[in-house]
Amino acid sequence: MSNRRKRIFFFSMIVIVSLLFYFLGRKHTVKSELVISAQKTNINGDILVEKVIIRQDDKELQKVALTFDDGPHPYYTEQLLDGLKERGVHVTFFVTGEHAELHPDIIERMHEEGHLIGNHTYSHIQLTKSNREKFKEELVQTSKVIQEITGDEVIYVRPPYGTWDKKFEDELNMIPVLWTVDTLDWCSHNASGIANKIVTKVQENDIILMHDYYDTSVTAALQAIDRLLEEGYEFVTVDEILFD
């Protein structure tokens, strides 16, 4: 093999290896243009490659968390799970104990497909000054129901209506999760309007409140996911927002 061919072969191998490392490093980045250039020296008609330069303008994905309360619903939650699986997206479900008992197969599917499952009390009870013990009992009961299905300890809780007593955090070893974007999906039948609200309001590290108990909510969620993925957002479970 001539020196010229050796240099061309050497340059080609550098480019191939560089491309390999580039694409392996794109897991958590947005699509961007790849520019490859080489510094070359011409000696007696042969090209000597001195350095290969790869420039990439990738940006880190912006993380957001989608959360769904009140389920599981026997039809709409399954529909949502199908859409999430198709898109490779993970979310957080805050389920009620009574619905989890009715549909343990859906809870099991949530768990197997990598979603985070949290506590939303047993009967969607709101904490008041007069029902603290009842509220606490429902949290314990719901955590037991979920753990018996998944085998995992339940740490995260979404208190209905956002009413919470910080003493529960030590008493029950639970972490409350509220929200930063309220879609109000429960009071709207306009899926496109709900999706637009999400897309226009969301910012990095937001926790989005939705419900998997309505068909329009499921449609809106999947529409918003598609649009935000295009904009460079990554959907994660709430623990990644709270502790990463």
ABEGO torsion letter per residue (X at the ends): XBAAAAAAAAAAAAAAAAAAAAAAAAAABBBBBBBBBBBBBBBGGBBBBABBBBBBABBBBBBBBBBBBGOBBAAAAAAAAAAAAAAGBBBBBBBBAAAAAABAAAAAAAAAAGBBBBBAEAAGBBBBAAAAAAAAAAAAAAAAAAAAAAGBBBABBBBBGGBBBAAAAAAAGBBBBBBABBAGAAABABAAAAAAAAAAABBBGBBBBBBAABAAAAAAAAAAAAAAAAAGBBBBBAAAAAAX
